[in-house]
Amino acid sequence: MPHSIFQWMRHVLLIAGLAVVACSASAQAYPAKPIRLIVPTAAGAVTDIAARLIAAKMSVLLGQTVFVENKAGGGTRIGSEYVARAPADGYTLLYAYSVTHGTLSALSKSLPYDPIKDFTPIAGLFWYASTIVCNPSVPVNNVNEMIAYAKKNPDKLSNASAGQGSGNHLSGELFNSMAGVQILHVPYKGSGPAMADVIAGVASCTHDGTAKQYVDAGRVKAIATTGLQRDPRFPNLPTVDESGLKGYNVTWWQGLTAPAGTPPEVIAKLAQAAQTALADPDTRLRAYEIGLNVQYLSTPDMGKQMMESIDKFKKIVAQAKIPVE
């Protein structure tokens, strides 16, 4: 009997050893086929353009095609859930950003997946701040003037947004609550129409991440940027924080995630490819041209960013008493 138990234990250990070897060999061989990068938005958006930029660079570095597949809908729910339910083998990734792991969680009573537990962070890629811009006729030129004018004239200034719960809506609501003012929220069906009405003078101001072209053309005037550090695109423009509204900080990020349980070796290889891609001067220039700042975040830092983003936007939604559906 002891002899048969000994043989059984040897058999189990042999199988376990072979499994470890197979797993290690699999990780070393990764990627052995093309990788799908799911973008949970429609083609053509800045998020989609950035995803295609990083996918092209990583394809060369990994020796396999990383192709972008758009799965839009449900405010990014459809694409995010698809990746959350995909095999954890490194061949289906999510192009995550401040909506998938931020505003969506804050504005939803429940999601068909857990935005933290069902994903493994890979790396942070880009960040950008919004710029508070106003029609040139609006009688304010900086944050202090905006706050003073808004206090004297409640709801006379308006904040045009891409819709209820959108990024520029939440950014504006945080400004209202921290400054103790009432700037009227005017929702539109997208940031494009919102900016168009600010340019036309129908709406006063907006918080926009792609406003530089309109500022440079003199069609709107820039008041401040919304991050804690100055935006490299506007080096001479102060932030809201340094203008006196201490602690105000709303920035937007983009990065890569995989289904929970993806092997650490695979995550490490993807993170290294992302880091090398971001160091490329052409990548940095093209990112800058579409309004993004390069910022590589390691896997642990990316995970921290995801959690902090969700917590931050949940607080903003609660403070502004925005309906959660």
C-alpha positions as CSV (number, residue, x, y, z in Angstrom):
1,M,0.0,0.0,0.0
2,P,2.7,2.5,0.9
3,H,4.5,1.6,-2.3
4,S,1.4,2.4,-4.4
5,I,0.9,5.7,-2.5
6,F,4.5,6.6,-3.2
7,Q,4.0,5.8,-6.9
8,W,0.8,8.0,-6.9
9,M,2.6,10.9,-5.3
10,R,5.4,10.6,-7.9
11,H,2.8,10.6,-10.7
12,V,1.1,13.7,-9.3
13,L,4.4,15.6,-8.9
14,L,5.4,14.6,-12.4
15,I,2.2,16.0,-13.8
16,A,2.6,19.2,-11.8
17,G,6.1,19.6,-13.0
18,L,5.1,19.1,-16.6
19,A,2.3,21.7,-16.1
20,V,4.8,24.3,-14.8
21,V,7.1,23.6,-17.7
22,A,4.3,23.9,-20.2
23,C,3.1,27.1,-18.6
24,S,6.6,28.6,-18.7
25,A,7.1,27.6,-22.3
26,S,3.7,29.0,-23.2
27,A,4.6,32.4,-21.6
28,Q,7.9,32.4,-23.4
29,A,6.2,31.7,-26.7
30,Y,3.7,34.5,-26.2
31,P,2.4,35.9,-28.4
32,A,1.9,33.0,-30.8
33,K,-1.0,34.6,-32.7
34,P,-2.6,38.0,-33.2
35,I,-3.9,40.0,-30.2
36,R,-7.2,41.7,-30.2
37,L,-7.3,45.2,-28.5
38,I,-11.0,46.0,-27.8
39,V,-11.9,49.7,-27.9
40,P,-15.3,50.2,-26.2
41,T,-16.1,53.3,-28.3
42,A,-16.9,54.0,-32.0
43,A,-14.1,54.4,-34.5
44,G,-12.7,57.8,-35.0
45,A,-12.8,59.1,-31.4
46,V,-9.5,60.2,-29.8
47,T,-9.6,57.1,-27.7
48,D,-9.8,54.9,-30.9
49,I,-7.0,56.9,-32.6
50,A,-4.7,56.5,-29.6
51,A,-5.4,52.8,-29.4
52,R,-4.5,52.3,-33.0
53,L,-1.3,54.3,-32.5
54,I,-0.2,52.1,-29.6
55,A,-1.4,48.9,-31.3
56,A,0.7,49.6,-34.4
57,K,3.9,50.1,-32.3
58,M,3.3,47.1,-30.1
59,S,2.7,44.9,-33.1
60,V,6.3,45.5,-34.3
61,L,7.7,45.0,-30.8
62,L,5.8,41.8,-30.1
63,G,6.2,40.2,-33.5
64,Q,2.4,39.7,-33.8
65,T,-0.3,41.9,-35.0
66,V,-2.2,43.8,-32.4
67,F,-5.4,44.7,-34.1
68,V,-8.1,47.1,-32.8
69,E,-11.7,46.0,-32.7
70,N,-14.4,48.5,-31.8
71,K,-17.2,47.2,-29.6
72,A,-19.1,50.4,-28.8
73,G,-22.4,50.7,-26.9
74,G,-23.8,50.9,-23.4
75,G,-21.5,53.8,-22.5
76,T,-18.5,51.3,-22.9
77,R,-20.3,48.5,-21.1
78,I,-20.4,46.2,-24.1
79,G,-16.7,46.3,-24.9
80,S,-15.7,46.1,-21.3
81,E,-17.9,43.2,-20.5
82,Y,-16.7,41.3,-23.6
83,V,-13.1,41.5,-22.3
84,A,-14.0,40.7,-18.7
85,R,-15.6,37.5,-20.0
86,A,-12.8,36.6,-22.5
87,P,-10.2,33.9,-21.9
88,A,-7.4,35.1,-19.6
89,D,-4.6,34.2,-22.1
90,G,-3.4,37.6,-23.2
91,Y,-5.0,37.5,-26.6
92,T,-8.0,39.8,-25.8
93,L,-7.2,43.1,-24.2
94,L,-9.2,46.2,-23.3
95,Y,-8.2,49.8,-24.1
96,A,-9.3,51.2,-20.8
97,Y,-9.8,54.8,-19.9
98,S,-11.4,57.2,-17.5
99,V,-14.9,56.1,-18.5
100,T,-14.5,52.3,-18.3
101,H,-12.8,52.6,-14.9
102,G,-14.2,55.9,-13.6
103,T,-17.3,57.7,-14.7
104,L,-19.2,54.6,-15.8
105,S,-18.9,53.0,-12.4
106,A,-19.8,56.2,-10.6
107,L,-23.0,56.7,-12.7
108,S,-24.2,53.0,-12.6
109,K,-26.0,51.3,-9.8
110,S,-24.7,48.0,-11.0
111,L,-22.6,46.7,-13.9
112,P,-22.6,43.1,-15.4
113,Y,-18.9,42.8,-14.3
114,D,-16.6,44.2,-11.6
115,P,-14.4,46.9,-13.0
116,I,-11.6,46.0,-10.6
117,K,-11.9,42.3,-9.8
118,D,-12.6,41.2,-13.4
119,F,-9.5,43.0,-14.9
120,T,-5.8,42.8,-14.6
121,P,-4.0,46.1,-15.2
122,I,-1.2,46.1,-17.7
123,A,0.1,49.7,-18.1
124,G,-0.9,53.3,-18.2
125,L,-0.3,55.1,-21.5
126,F,-1.6,58.6,-21.8
127,W,-3.2,61.4,-19.8
128,Y,-4.7,64.8,-20.6
129,A,-6.4,67.6,-18.7
130,S,-9.5,69.4,-19.9
131,T,-9.2,73.1,-20.6
132,I,-11.9,75.5,-19.4
133,V,-12.6,77.7,-22.3
134,C,-15.2,80.5,-22.9
135,N,-16.6,82.5,-25.7
136,P,-14.4,85.6,-26.1
137,S,-17.4,87.8,-25.2
138,V,-17.7,86.3,-21.7
139,P,-16.4,88.9,-19.2
140,V,-14.0,86.6,-17.3
141,N,-10.3,85.9,-18.1
142,N,-9.2,83.7,-15.2
143,V,-10.5,81.4,-12.5
144,N,-10.8,84.1,-9.9
145,E,-12.8,86.4,-12.2
146,M,-15.0,83.4,-13.2
147,I,-15.8,82.6,-9.6
148,A,-16.5,86.3,-8.7
149,Y,-18.8,86.8,-11.7
150,A,-20.6,83.5,-11.0
151,K,-21.3,84.5,-7.4
152,K,-22.7,87.8,-8.4
153,N,-24.7,86.3,-11.3
154,P,-25.9,82.8,-10.4
155,D,-26.7,80.6,-13.5
156,K,-25.8,83.4,-15.9
157,L,-22.7,81.6,-17.0
158,S,-23.3,78.2,-18.5
159,N,-21.2,75.0,-18.9
160,A,-21.9,73.2,-22.1
161,S,-21.2,69.4,-21.8
162,A,-21.4,66.3,-23.9
163,G,-24.4,65.2,-21.9
164,Q,-25.6,64.3,-18.4
165,G,-22.8,62.4,-16.6
166,S,-20.2,63.2,-19.2
167,G,-16.7,64.1,-18.3
168,N,-17.1,67.8,-18.9
169,H,-20.3,67.8,-16.9
170,L,-18.6,66.2,-13.9
171,S,-15.6,68.5,-14.3
172,G,-18.0,71.5,-14.2
173,E,-19.9,70.2,-11.2
174,L,-16.8,69.7,-9.2
175,F,-15.8,73.3,-10.0
176,N,-19.3,74.5,-8.8
177,S,-19.1,72.6,-5.6
178,M,-15.6,73.6,-4.7
179,A,-16.0,77.3,-5.7
180,G,-19.5,77.6,-4.2
181,V,-21.0,78.9,-7.4
182,Q,-23.9,78.1,-9.7
183,I,-22.8,77.8,-13.3
184,L,-25.7,76.4,-15.3
185,H,-25.2,72.9,-16.9
186,V,-26.4,72.7,-20.5
187,P,-26.1,69.1,-21.9
188,Y,-25.6,68.5,-25.6
189,K,-25.3,65.3,-27.7
190,G,-21.6,65.2,-27.7
191,S,-18.6,67.5,-27.1
192,G,-18.6,68.7,-30.7
193,P,-22.0,70.4,-30.5
194,A,-21.2,71.8,-27.1
195,M,-18.0,73.4,-28.4
196,A,-19.9,74.7,-31.5
197,D,-22.4,76.6,-29.3
198,V,-19.6,78.0,-27.1
199,I,-17.9,79.3,-30.3
200,A,-21.3,80.7,-31.4
201,G,-21.9,82.4,-28.1
202,V,-25.0,80.4,-27.3
203,A,-23.3,78.8,-24.3
204,S,-20.7,80.6,-22.2
205,C,-18.0,78.0,-21.5
206,T,-17.1,74.3,-21.6
207,H,-14.5,72.0,-20.2
208,D,-12.8,70.3,-23.2
209,G,-9.8,68.1,-23.7
210,T,-9.3,68.9,-27.4
211,A,-9.8,72.7,-27.3
212,K,-6.3,73.7,-28.3
213,Q,-7.1,74.2,-32.0
214,Y,-9.9,76.6,-31.1
215,V,-7.8,78.5,-28.6
216,D,-5.0,78.9,-31.1
217,A,-7.5,80.1,-33.7
218,G,-8.9,82.7,-31.3
219,R,-12.4,81.2,-31.4
220,V,-12.5,80.7,-27.7
221,K,-10.3,81.9,-24.8
222,A,-8.6,79.6,-22.3
223,I,-9.3,80.2,-18.6
224,A,-7.3,77.3,-17.0
225,T,-6.5,73.6,-17.3
226,T,-8.0,71.1,-14.9
227,G,-5.0,69.0,-13.7
228,L,-2.7,69.6,-10.8
229,Q,0.3,70.1,-13.1
230,R,0.3,72.4,-16.1
231,D,-0.7,70.8,-19.4
232,P,2.4,70.6,-21.7
233,R,0.1,71.9,-24.5
234,F,-0.6,75.1,-22.5
235,P,2.7,75.7,-20.6
236,N,1.7,79.3,-19.9
237,L,-1.8,78.6,-18.8
238,P,-2.3,78.1,-15.0
239,T,-4.2,75.2,-13.6
240,V,-7.5,75.7,-11.6
241,D,-5.6,74.6,-8.5
242,E,-2.8,77.1,-8.8
243,S,-5.3,79.8,-9.6
244,G,-6.6,79.5,-6.1
245,L,-9.1,76.6,-6.1
246,K,-6.8,74.4,-4.2
247,G,-7.2,70.6,-4.6
248,Y,-9.2,70.9,-7.9
249,N,-8.0,68.1,-10.1
250,V,-9.7,66.4,-13.0
251,T,-7.6,64.6,-15.5
252,W,-8.3,61.8,-18.0
253,W,-6.2,58.7,-18.6
254,Q,-5.9,55.8,-21.0
255,G,-4.2,52.5,-20.6
256,L,-4.3,48.7,-21.2
257,T,-6.0,46.0,-19.2
258,A,-6.6,42.2,-19.6
259,P,-9.1,39.8,-18.1
260,A,-8.4,38.8,-14.5
261,G,-6.2,35.8,-14.2
262,T,-3.9,36.6,-17.2
263,P,-0.5,35.1,-16.4
264,P,2.0,37.6,-14.9
265,E,4.6,36.7,-17.5
266,V,2.2,37.7,-20.2
267,I,1.3,40.9,-18.4
268,A,5.0,41.7,-18.0
269,K,5.7,41.2,-21.7
270,L,2.8,43.4,-22.7
271,A,3.8,46.1,-20.2
272,Q,7.4,46.1,-21.5
273,A,6.2,46.5,-25.1
274,A,3.9,49.4,-24.1
275,Q,6.8,51.1,-22.3
276,T,9.1,50.8,-25.3
277,A,6.4,52.0,-27.7
278,L,5.8,55.1,-25.6
279,A,9.5,55.9,-25.6
280,D,9.5,56.2,-29.4
281,P,9.7,59.9,-30.5
282,D,7.2,59.3,-33.2
283,T,4.6,57.9,-30.7
284,R,5.1,60.9,-28.5
285,L,4.8,63.4,-31.3
286,R,1.6,61.8,-32.7
287,A,0.1,61.6,-29.3
288,Y,0.8,65.2,-28.7
289,E,-0.8,66.1,-32.1
290,I,-4.1,64.5,-31.0
291,G,-4.0,66.2,-27.6
292,L,-2.5,63.4,-25.4
293,N,0.5,63.5,-23.0
294,V,2.6,60.3,-22.7
295,Q,2.8,58.9,-19.2
296,Y,3.8,55.3,-18.8
297,L,2.5,53.7,-15.6
298,S,3.7,50.3,-14.3
299,T,1.2,47.5,-13.7
300,P,0.8,48.3,-10.0
301,D,0.5,52.0,-10.7
302,M,-2.1,51.4,-13.4
303,G,-4.1,49.3,-10.9
304,K,-3.9,52.1,-8.3
305,Q,-5.0,54.7,-11.0
306,M,-8.0,52.6,-11.8
307,M,-9.2,52.4,-8.2
308,E,-8.5,56.1,-7.5
309,S,-10.4,57.1,-10.7
310,I,-13.5,55.2,-9.6
311,D,-13.4,56.6,-6.1
312,K,-12.9,60.2,-7.3
313,F,-15.8,60.2,-9.7
314,K,-18.1,58.5,-7.2
315,K,-17.4,61.4,-4.8
316,I,-18.1,64.0,-7.6
317,V,-21.4,62.3,-8.5
318,A,-22.5,62.2,-4.9
319,Q,-21.6,65.8,-4.2
320,A,-23.4,67.1,-7.3
321,K,-26.4,64.8,-6.6
322,I,-26.3,63.4,-10.1
323,P,-28.8,60.6,-10.6
324,V,-27.3,57.1,-10.7
325,E,-29.0,54.7,-13.0
